[in-house]
């Protein structure tokens, strides 16, 4: 009988999740198979004063901090190859950014490019300690096989994901219907312990009433939520009112699409009345501060967002560095003249909102307690002052988030060990990624010359 794989981690600050709180404990941890088998508490002062002996059979954290893995609640894998591409027109407002870059790029993609983009996103995610990803995909001329390609890449890298295809009427009814059919097929055939599905939607102004009606039926049949771009730019409000005589939130309400399993990405231009509606229905808002600043669409007045709305964080496909986005949110909240106490409380709320929401899709998400899944990240951070339940968030914001992730363990296996990716040949993979990136670059150059 084959013995279970076993990882022994010594001398670590294990940050365990309790009931809406977090407590760092200094300990040794044993992961056997895919579960945390043993936690042995130790005295940190004794560790500091004692002569240190490294055991080759163990992973010595040497006083570093361990946390639960990070989650990206709004990614776009398909945008990963969009580096240094020619721009096909003015980029002076959000509408032009969509029309002259993204809505040309997504129609240039094929399955090989989608695979390369997904591989690049997976590598970047592991390096940043992100092992749970909610991806929102668009490839109007390569709908068939697209979600399967992404799902298989995540499986190849040992990651977990909640995937969706971006349904939109902007390219006509035929492509919109193909997106709906692909969504149903994926929800029927591809869901397992590590891959889940949602219903992806572009912004309200690109979706007709008939499409919303069909989507509403799918959410009920498959008991899942929508993943939509909501009021990212003021154009979503203006166009929705002009075309449908309703705001985006009113349209979502009409078709019963605001549920506790739904992600409303961006949520930049919302009213107090709409916040109250979102609270009533229990949907979460996923903020993407890097993207909002990059596209100059504005940022919300975070202080008026109702506390009972779950807040998540995404990167909108710009990168996989979710900790950078979290730190940026902290700084933006301070920039809006909120005091330190309220800002730290807000960051704590976001942290625990994310852990609660991810469990709608992965009930076994770890809390780093005995018996939990062996999912964790080891930060390259050794606290320079005492660390405890009462001061953890000061270490988190000003220490942990300023250091890179050193090692990643997922489902009881090292995906990255001391900065080296183990799950794939990174150098070889980036060469194949470049081949597909060059193909995309050539296509975009041809479009520019037309």
N, C-alpha and C positions, 0 to 999 in steps of 0.2 A: 504494500500500500504506500502510495506516494505521500510524503510528509507535507504538511502545510507550509507555505512560505512564511518566513518570520523576519520581522524587522525590530531591532532593539534600539531605541533612542535614549541616550543618557543625558542628564544635566540640561534639561530644557525647562523653560517657562511655558507651561501648557495653559493656554487661555481658554478655560472651559465656559460654555454657555449654560446659564441657568434660566430662571424664569424672568426674562427681560433684564438680565444682568450678566456680567462677565467677570470671572475671577481668575487671575493668573496664579498657578501653583507650580512650584519648582519640583521636578520629579523626573523619574525614568518612565518610559512608556514602551510597552511591548505590543506590537501589532502582529496578530497571527491570522493567516488567511486574509480576509478582508475586514476584520474587526479588531477593535482595541481590546486586547485580552487582559492587560494588566497595567495599573498605574501605581507606582511606588513613590510616595511623597518623600522629599529630602529637605535638608536644611541648607539654604543658600549660603549662609555665613560659613558653614563648615566646608562647603565646596570652595569658597573663596580662599579660605585659610589653609586647606589641606594641599599636600603635594599631589599634583594631577597626573594620573596614569591613563593613557589612552589605550583602549582595547580595540584591536583591529576588527574584531567580529561585530562591534557595535558602531552605531552612528553617534558620535559625541557632538551634541549641540553646543557644548562649552558655554552654557549660559544664554543661548539665543532664545528668541521668542517664537512660539508656535501658535498659529491661529487656524480657524476653520478656513477652507478655501474661499477664494473670491468668486463673485458672480457678476457677469455682464448681462444686464437685463435688456439691452437694446444694441445689437451689433448688426452689421451688414458685411458678411464675409465677402460678398461679391465686389466690394469696393477696394479690396486690398491691393489690387494691381494698379489702382489709380494714382500712381506716383509719377510725376514728370510727364503726364500725357498732354498732348496739344489741346488747347481750349478752342471750342468751335463757335465762339461768339462772345458777346459781352457778358460779364459776370458781376454786374453792378447791382443786382437785386436778387431776391430768392427765386423768383420766377425764371430769370435768365440762368441762374445756376442750375436749376432743374432741367431746363430745355436745352442748354448748350453744353452740359457735361453729363449729368446722371442719366437723363432719358435718351441720350445717345449711347453712352457706355453700356447700359444694361441690355440694349438691343444688339450689341456687338459680341456679347458673351456666348460661348458654347460650353459643352460639358467639360472639356479639357481645361479651359480657363477657370471655370467654376471650381474644378478640383484643385487647381493650383492656388486659387484665392483662398480656398478653405484650408489647404495645407499651411499656407503662410499665416492665416489667422490662428490656426491651432498651435503652431510653433510660438507665435507671439503671446498667445494666451498662457501657455505653460510657463514661459519665461516671466510672466507677470502674476503668476499664482492663481490664474483664472481657470477653473476646471468645470464650471457650470456656465453655459452660454445660451441666451435667448436670441436666436438669429432670425432676421427678417430679410428674406431673399427676393430678388427680382431679376428675371432674365426672360423678357417677353417672347423672344424667338427661340428660346431653349427651355421651355417650361418642363417638358417631359424629361424625367430622369434627374432634374436639378436637385430636388430635396433628397433623393436617394444618394446622390453623389456627396452632398454635404454630410448626411447621416453616416455614410460609410467612412468618410474621412474622420469624423469624430470618433467612431468606433476604433479606427486604426490607431488613433492617438490615445485611446483610453479615456476620452472625455465624455461628459454628459451634456445633452443639449435639448432645448425646446425650439423646434423649427416651425417656420411658416413660410408660405409663398405669398408675396404681395399681390393681392387681387386689386385690380384697377381697371376702369373703363377708358383710360386715356388713350389706349391703342386699339379701341374698338371692342365690340361685343364678343367676337370670336376668341380673342386672346383673354378677355375677362372670363369667359366661360371655361376656357382651358385651365385657367388658374383655379377656378372653383372645383373643376373635376380633379385636378391634381391634388388639391387640398383634401378632398374626400378620399381619394385613393391612398394618400399618405396616412391619413388618420385610421384607415382600415387596415393597412398592410405593414406599416413600418414601426409602429409603436412597440417599445419594449421597456425593460428596466432602466435603460440609459438614454433612450431617445423618446421624447414626447412631442406633441404637436399642438399648435394653436391655429387660429385663422388670421392670416396676415391681410391687412388692408392698408392701402395708401391713404392719403388725406381725403377727407369728406368731399372736397370739391371735385375729385376725380372719380367719384362713385355715384352711380344712379340709384334711384329708389328700388328698382327691381333687383339690383345686385345686393343691396342691403337686406332685402327681404329673403333672398336665398341664403345669405350668410347667417341670418338670424335662425333659420331652420337648422343649419349645420351645427351651430353652437349648442343648440338644445339636444340634437340627436347624439352628438359626441361628447357632451358635457365638458366643453372646453371654452376658453375665452378668446377674445380678439386681441390682436397686437396691431395697433393703429398709430399712425402719425396724427396727433391731434393739436391743432392750432400752433404748429411750429412757427408759422409766419402769419401775419395779419391777413395774408391772401386767402388762407383757409376760411376765415370768418367771412370775408368780403365776397368771395366767389360762391360759397355755400348759400349765403343769403340771396345773392343775385340769381343763382340758378335754381335753388330749391325753396327759397323763401323761409329758410330755417337755418339756425346756427348749427355747427357740427355737433355740439352736445345735444341739442334738441333732436337731431336726426338719429343719433345713437340711442337716445331715450325712446324715440318712436318705434324703433325696431328691437328694443329690449336687448341691447348689446353691451350695456354697462353692467358688468357682473364682477364678483370678487376675484375671478380668475383672469380678468382682462388687464392688459397693459396699455395705458394711454401715454405714448411717447411724446416728450417735449412739453406740452401743456404750457407754452409760454404766454399765450394771449387768451386767458380765461377770466371770467367775471366772478364776483363773490357768489352770485346766484348759481353759477355753474359749479363752483367748488362745493356748494351745499348739495347739489344734485349728485355729484361724484361721491360724496360722503354717504349719502343715502343708499347708493347702489354698491359701495364697497370696492370700486375699481382703484387701481394703483396708477400713479403718475411716475414715469421714468424720466428723470432729468438727464440731459446730455449737454453739460455746460460748455465743453470744448467746441462742440459743433455749433451751438447757438452763437457763441462769440465769433467763430470762424465765418459763419454765414451772415453775421450782423442782423439776425432776426430779433434780437432783444433777449432779455432774461426776465423771468418773473420777479415780482416783488415777493420774495420767499416768505417774508414775515406775515403776510396776510393769507397764506395758504393754510387751510384749516388743519389742525393737529391730527384729526382723525383720518385724514387721507394718507394711505400708505405711500411712502416715497421710496423709489428705487433709483438706481444709477446705471446709465449706459454710456457707450462711447460713440454711438451712431456710425460705427465702422471706421472712424478716423484712426483708431489704434486699439490695442488691447490693454492699455495701462489704466485699469479702472481705479487704481489708487491715486493716480494723478487727477482723475475726474473728481474723486471724493475730496481730495485736498483743495481742489479749485472751488468746489461747492462751499467748503468751510470758509475760504477766503472771500468769496462773493457774499456770503451771508454776513460776514464781518464788515465788508465794504458797504453794505446797506445799513450800516450804523447799529447793528445788533450787538449787544454786549457779549462778553466772553461766556458768561454763564448760560445764556440762552443759545449761543452758538454751539457750545459743547452739548447741550441737551438735544439740540436739533440733529447733530451728527449721530448721537447715540440712538435717537429715534429712527433715523434712516438705517443705521446698521441693523437694528432688530426688525424693522419693517421688512428688510430684504430677506432675513432668515425665515420670517413667517411666510412671506409670499412664495419663496422657492419651494416650500413644503406642500403647496397646492399641487405641484407637479412631481416632486421627489420627497415623499414622506419620510424617507430614511436619511435626509440631509443631516450630517453629523453635528453634534454639540460638543464633541471631544470628551464625552463621558464614557465610562466603562461600558463595553458592549456595542458602542456606536461604530459606524462605518469608519474604516481607516483612511479618511480623507483629511489631509492637513497640508499646511505650508510652513516652512521654516524660513524665517526672515533673517537676513544678515544683520541682525540688531541685538546687541548685548546691552541691556539697560545699564546706564552709567550711574543711576541712583536707584534707591529701593523702588520696586514696582508692586502695586497691590490693587485690589478692587477699587479703592477710593481714588487712585491717581492714574489708573490705566489709560484714560483717554488723553491725558497730557503726553504720555509716552507714545500713544498711538498717532496723534496728529503731528507732533514735533520730532518724533524719533523713528518709529516703525515705518511710517509712510514716506520717510525720506531715505530709506534704505531699500536695496533690491531684495527680491525673493531669492533665497539661496538654494532651497531644495523643495520639491513638490512630491507628495505621496498621494496617490489616488487609488481607492479600492485596494489598499494594502500593497501597492507597488510604487517604486520610485519612477516618476516620469522625468524628473530632473534631479540630479545629485551634484551638489556643490557647483552649480551653474552649468553643468553639462547635461544636455538633453539625452536621455537614454532610450526613449521610445521610438526614435527615428534617427537616420543619418542626416543631420541638419545641413551640413555643407552640400551633400549630394542633392538633397531636396531643393535647396535654394537655386541650384543650377537648373533644375527642371522647371521651377517656378519662373525663372528668368525667360526661358523659352516661350512660355505662354504669355508673359508680360510683354515680350517683344512683339508677339503676334497682335496683341491688343493695341499696342502703340502704333503698329503699321496700319491697322484698320482705322484708327482715329485720325491718323495723318491723311489717309485717303479721303475720309469724310470732310476734312478741312479743305481739301483741294476742289471739292465739288462746288 
